Amino acid sequence: MGDKLNEVQSIISGLDKVLIEEPFVVDHEVNAVGKVKVIYNDNGDFLSFDVKILPEYPLKRLNAEAITFYNKDLMECGHVMGDGSICIHTSHSFDLKKKLEIDFASLMRWIKRYFVDKEQDGHYEHIIMQPVKYKEQHYSFIFTDVDHAFQRNDFGFFDYAEIHGGMYYDTKINNQIVLNFKDKHSKLLASSKWGTAYTNLPLASIRFGLYIFIDQPPAVQNRFIISNWSDLQDKVPSGFFLFLHGLQQNNQKAKGAPIPLIIGYKISEAEIHWQSTMLEFGEFPIGHEKVNQKWEGFFIDQKIEWTMTRNSSYKYFFGRGKFTDKISDAKILIIGTGAIGSMVATTLVRGGCISIDVIDFDVKEPENVCRSEYAFSNGITNKVDELKEILTSISPFVEVRIMDNQFFHLHTKIFNSAQDLKSLEKALNGYNLIFDCSTDNDLMYILGQLSLKQLITISITNKAQALVCGAEPNHYTWVMNQYENVLDNDIEDAYNPTGCWSPTFKASYNDISVLVQYALKHINVKLGQVKELRNFVIETDGTNGFHTKLVEF
């Protein structure tokens, strides 16, 4: 480490406009620590920074940079953490000299933007807080949008339920979702905009907590969350202390039991955020005193133990990427939920779709798991039932309905007169998009006689050498021609399980998903560009590596 320390100090000494104020030494954790002056203008004005360089440098420690600059006098500036560390964004380099040059250049840019120019970022920067454990466990409260305009000093109750426990690094975490908000008299104000899979949870699993809306962030220096209950004193109305006192008095048998409190505030004109903490009956951080012949409440001098909250509104949940609104806002029907249909369904849900109906008569067997979206742990069960559970576990916003598995058999193969088909057409035009993944040629033929908003048939040849997508009206003839006269579809070499002969096409999960995802990407792009969706084939070639080719017809 001695040679590296000397090299670090030598490189820093040679940097332009950087002076070593305190020589670098090795601390007890084998970090190189020292102090530098950084000159930031032609007048020779400078800022001082304590510098800590971790042993991994110039490599990172996990996901964090292995060099840190500190100055607690700059806490008013943007992008400074609670310990005075400066948030810098740097580039990768294995070379020690080049990496130090990059990192000090990044510090120079920070000084120019946030110290000299006093730049303010246009986006909202959440207040900085470090969640702590409550009784050796972490707690999180996940909230979403509600149709209610909270006003300053509103307070009352909220209902919540635990959705799933897990591990947060090396500590157990209890994850809760906020279900609704009620006023101080327990009158319902608004329900959270989750799907019914979450809003209709069993009553036995639902608990209540407390909320107060204070309008402005509970922060100091606009960025750091307050750390003491007494700092909240002037942010809440006197009635809130009476509310807490009365609640505690009326629940003396619950002494020691936890109850969450979430504190709401605006982060924009249209958006609010909530911060959470855990209280205990019998130990609320409040007191009271007599002022001008009246009893008034106050917060006591006690540390606030903040727990985690997360905004999971639709726009945040799918903020990193979703399908075009033409798909995500559509009412969708998926016919057939085998390998192809289950992949289509999970992809659509991850793409932001919120209204999906599914239909399939088949049962999931263990051998279905290897190439579809199903899980072994659910055993033998109806495909649609397990798929609904999977889809609602992916997105808290999706509504999944299971159609009667005899619907198409009755309405296409038994009742298929002209009048019957007109009624079927009317029913199916309640959907904006229909994905037929059934590989049922009879059904494709009959659906092809109907005038539907958008019917898309997806099927794959044996060994997943090609995917065929019929998207134009009356595409039955085109699809059949692809299989019978154009594509190589060797059905002799199929997978034959034991027992009665019931062959299925050979293909792995990877084989199928590559083609299905490619097809959905193409469909998403075309609909997003408001272009007509045409029949297409995706062909593969594995003779020299792997290649794909999409051809529209």
N, C-alpha and C positions, 0 to 999 in steps of 0.2 A: 504493500500500500504506500510505502514511503516514496518509491520512485514515481508512482502515479500522482501522489500529492504534489511532488515537485513539478511534475509536468503540467498539472492543472494550474498551479500558481504561475508558472512561466507563461503558459498560453494566455491566461487572463491578464497578466501584466502587459502583454503585447497588444491587447485589444484597444482600438481607438476609442477615446473618451471614457475609458474605464480605468480606475485607480484602485489599488488594494489598500483598504483602510485598516484592516486587521488581518495579519497573515493567516493562511489556512492551516488548520491542525486536524488531527484525527480524533474524533470523540469516542466515547465508550461503546457506541454502536457501529464503529468503523466507518462513520460518515466523515467526509471532508467538510469542515465548517470554517467560514471566514466572513469578512465583511468588505464590501466594495462601495466605491463612489461612482456614480454614473453621471457624467456631465451631459446636460440636455439642451444647452443653447450656447451661443457665441459669447455670452457674458461670463461663462464659466460656472453658472449655477449648476448645482448637482443634487441628486438624491442618494441617500445611503440605503443599502440593502444588506441584511444578513443573508448569507447564502449557505444552503445545505446541499451537498452532492452525495447521493447514495452510492454504495459500492458497485451497483450494477451499471452505473453510468459509463459509457453513453447509451447503454440499453435502458429500456423501461423496467420499472417494477410492476409486474402484472400489466394493468392498463394505464398506469400513471407515469408521468415524466419523473426521472430520477434526479432532477435538479429543481430546487425551490428557492424563490426570492421572497424575503419577508420585510415588511415595513408597516408597523401598526399605526403610524401617523398618517397613513394614506387610506384609512378605512372609509372615508367619505367618497372616495373615487369608485368608479365602476370596476367590476370584476376583481374585487379583493375579498378574500375569504375571512371568516371570523378570527383566524389566528394571524391575520396580516399577510398571508401568502398571496402572491399575485397570480392571477389566472393568465397563463400565456399559452399560445398555440404554436407548436413547433413542428419541424420536419424531422424525419428519421435520418440518422447517419451512424455508421459503425466507427467512423473516424473521430477520435477524441477532440482534436483541434477544430475540425469542421463543425462538430456538434456544439461545442462551446460558442463558436461564432454564430451559429444559428440561434441558439437560445438567448444569448445576449442581444442579438438583433431583434428578437421577438420582444424582449424586455424594453428595448428602446422604442419599439412601435407602441407598446402599452403606455409608456410615459407620454408619448406624443398625443395619443388619442384620449386617454382618460385623466391624465394629470394636467397637461398643458392646455389641451383644447376642451377639457371638461365634457367630452362627448357622452351623450346619453343614448343608449340603444333604443331603437324603435319598438322592439318586442318587450313583453313583460318579463322581468327577471324575478322568479319566485324567491321569497325570503329564504334565507339560509338557516337551516336547522338540522340538528343531529338527533335522530330518534333514539330514545332510550328504552330499556326494558322495563316492563311492569311485572313484578314478581318473577323475575328471571325469564320472562318470555316477551317477545315482541308482539305488538298488536297493530293491525292496519285497518283503516276504514276507507272503503272504496265507494265513491259517490258518482252520480251522474246528474244529468239535467232534470229539472222539475219545472212545471208550469206555475211558478209563483214568483212574484217580485218581492223579495225580502227588503224590509226597510230597517234603517238603523234602530237599534234597541229592541228589535223583535227577539223574543226568546220563547222556548217551549220544549217540546219533546220530539224525539225522532225514534223510529223503529229500525232495528237492524237485525241481521242474521249472519251466523258464521257459515261461510261457503266451503272452506277447505283449510285445514291446517297443513303446515309444511315446515321447511327449514329456511331461515334467513341467514345465510352463511353458516355459522355454527350454533345458531340459537333457534329454538322453536318459535314459529310465528302463527298467530291466529288471525285469519283474514275474514273481515266482515264486510257486508255490503249494506249501504244505507237504503232503506226501503221507502220511507216517507217522512214527512214533517207534520207536526201537529202544534197547535198553539198551547199556551200555558194551561188551558182548560181541557186539553186532550182532544180538541176538535181537529179533524183531518184538514190540512191545508193543501197538500199536494203529494202525489205519489211519484216515486222515481221512475224514469222512463226506461226501465228494464223490460225485457220480454217476460211473458207470463210464466216461463219456467222459473223465474226468480221472484216475481211479484206474488205468485201463488204458493209460496212455501208453507209447510205445516205451521200452524199457530204455535205449537210447542217449541219450535226452533227460533221464534221471534222474541227479542228482548227490546228494552227501551233505553234510550240515552237522553242527554240534554243538549240543547244548542242555544247559542246566542249569536246574533248578527251585529257586528260592530262597525260595519261599513269600510273602515280603513284598516290596512294590514297591521297586525300586532307586532310591530317591528321597531327597532331603533336604527337610525341612520338609513332608513328606508329599505334595509336589506337583511338585517339580522334579527331573528325572532327574539322577542322579549323572554327573559329567563326567570322572572320573579312575578308571583301573583300580584304583588302590590303595584307593579307597573301597569296592570290592567284597570286599576281603580277608576281612573277618569274616562275609561272607554265604555263602561257599562252603566245602565240606569240603576237608580236606587231600588227599583222594583225587583231587579234580578236577585239581589241579596235576600229580600223577603221571600222570593220564590225558592231559593236554595235552602233557606232556613226552614221554611214550612215543609219542604220535601223531606228534609232530614228528620224533622220532628215526627212526621207521619210514618216514617219507616225505620223506627228505632230497632225493630227486630232484625233488620237487614244490616246491622252494624258490621262493618268490615267487608261487606260485599262491594265489588267494583261497579262503577257506572261511568260510561264515557261522556265526556263533554266535547262537542265540536264547536269551534269558533269560526264564524263566516265573515268574509269581507270581500269587497269588490277588487278585481284586478283589471277591469275595464268597465265601460259603461254597461256592457251586456253580460259580463261573465263574473262569477263569484268563485271563491276557493274556500275550502274548509281546512282548519288545523285541528288536530285531536289530542286529547290528553285523558288520562284515567283518574277519576276521583274515587273516594271510598265513603260509603255511608258512615256517619259518625266522625269522619275526619275531613269534611269539606274545608277548604282553605279560607274560611270566612270568620269574621268576628263582628261585634256590634258595640256601639257606644251611644251615650246620650248627648245629643247636640241640640241646644235651644229647646230643651224640654221634649225632644223627639228622639226615638231610637233610630239610629242609622247603621247600615251594614258597611263592611269594608273587607277587602282582601288582606290576609295576613302576609307577613314577610316570610315567604316560603318559595322554594324553587319549583318551577313548573317542569314536570316530566312529560315532554312532548312525545307522542307516538306518531305513527305514520298515517298519512292520508294520500289517496291517489284520485285524481280526476279521471274517470273512465266514461266520460260522455262520448257520444257517437263520433264526434269530430276528432277527439283525442285518440280514441280506440283505433280508428282507421286513418289517422292523420299521416301515417307513414306510407300509405298506399292502398288504394281501393280500385275497384272496377269503375268504368264509366257509369254515370247516373242512369243511363239507358238500361243497364243490367242491375245495378244495386237497388234502384227504386222500383224494379219490376216485380210483379207478382209472378212467381215461377212455379212450374210443375215439372218434376223429374219422374219419368216413367222408367222403372227398372233401377235397382240400387245395388247391382253387383259391382264388379271391379270398376267398370267405367262410371256407372252412375254414382257410386259412393265417392269417387274422386271428384267428379263434377260438383257434387253437393258440398263437400268440404271446401273446395276451392272457391265456390260462389260465396259461402259464408265468410271465409277469410277475406273475400273481396268486398265485404260490406253489405251483402244481400240480407234482407230482413224478413222476407215473406216467401217461404218455400213449402210446397206441398210435395209429398213423396208417395209413391205407390209401388208395391211389389208383393207378389204372392209367396215369395221364396223364403226359406229359412237359412240362416247362416250356420254353416258347418265349420269345424276346425280348419279344414283344408281351404276354406275361403280366405283365411286371414292373410296368407302370404302375399296375396296380390290385390288387396283391397284396403279400405280404411277401417276395417273392423279389428277387434281385439280378442285374443284368446280368452282373457279373463272373464268375459261375459258368457262363455259357454255356448250352447246351442240355443238360438233364440231367433225370433223374427228379425229379418234384416232391417225393416223399417223402424222397429222399436229401438234397436241398438243405434241406428243411424241418427234418429231424433236425439237420443241422449248425447251422442258425439257432437252433433251440430250445436246443441244448446250449451255444451261444455266449452265450445270454441268461442261463441259470441253470446253475450248477455242480452243482445237486442233481437236476435232472430226468433221469428214465430214459425214453428214447424208443425204442419198438420199431416196426419196419416190418412190417406184415402182408403176406402173399402177396397180390399185386394181383388174383389170380383167386378169392380166397376167397368173396366174395359172389356172383360170377357162378356159381360152381359150386354153392354152398350155397343159393341162392335161385332160380336160373333153370334149373338142370339137375336137381339133387337137391332137389326141393321137395315130396316126399310128406309126409304127416302125420308119419311117423316121422323123416324127414330134418329137418323143421322143429323137432321136439322136441329133436333133438341140437343144432341150431343155437341154439335158445333156451337150452339148458343152457350152451353155450359163451359166448354173449353175456351171460349173467347173471353171468359172472365180472367184468363191468364194473359200476361204480356209476352211471356216466353215459355215454351214447352220444350224440354230436352227429352227426347225419346232415346233412352239408353238400353232398351229392352232386348234388342236384336230379334224382335218378333216381326217377321216379314208380313204376317197376316195383319197385324196391327198397323204397320207402316202403310200397307196398301189401303186400308180403310181410312186412316187419318189423312192420307193423301187426297181423298175425295172431298175433304172439308176445306172451307176457306177460313184459315186460322191466322191470327196476328203474326206469329213467328214460331214455326215448328222447326226444330233442329234435331236431326237424327244422327247419332254418333255410334259407329261400330268399328271393330278392328279385325283384321284378317288374322289367320292362325300365325302364331309366333310373333305377333305384333309387327309384321313387316310393313303394314300400311294402316292408316286410319282413314275411314270414309265418312265424310260429313255432308249429309243432304240438308240444305238450308233453303233452297228455292221451293216455291209452291209445286205440288205434285212431283216430288223428287223420287218417288218410288221406282219408276222405270230406270232412272239414271243410276240409283244405288244398286239395283239388281244387276244392271249391265256391268258395273264395275266389278262385282264379285264373280259374275258368270263368264265374262268375256275379256276383261281387261287385266285385272290384278291376279297375281299368283297367290292362290289361297288353297294350299294343299291340306284338305280336311282329312286325308287318310292318316296323316301323322299328327293325330290329336292325342290329348291326355285321356286315357281310359281307366277310370277307377275300377275297383273290384266290384263284383256283382253284375247287375244288369248293365247292358251297354249304354252308357250315358256320356258320350265324349264331350270335352270342353276344349277350347283353344288353348294352346300352350303360350305362355308369356309370363314374365316376372313382373313384380310391382314396378320396377324401374322401366321395363319395356313399355308398359301401359301408360305410366304417369308421364313419361317423356312426350308421348303422342297426345295425350289428353291435355296436358298443360300447353303444348304448342297450339293445339286447336282452340282452346279457350282464349289464349293470347290473341290469336288472329280474330276471333269473334269479337273480343273486347275492343280491339283497335278499329275494326270495321264499323261497329255500332257507334263507337265514340266519334268517328269521323262522319257519322250520319250517311254512311254509304250502304248500298244494297248488299246484303249478305248472299253470296253465291255458293253453289255446291263446290266443295274442294276435297282434295285428297292429299294426305301427307304420306310420302313414301320414304322408306329408310334404305340405306345401303351400308352393309357391314363388311364388305369385302376388303376394304383397306381403311381400318378405323371405322368410325361411325359418322354417317352423314344423313341429313334429312332434306327433303325438298317438298315444298307446298305448291300445288298446282290448282288454280281455280278454273272452273269450267263455265 
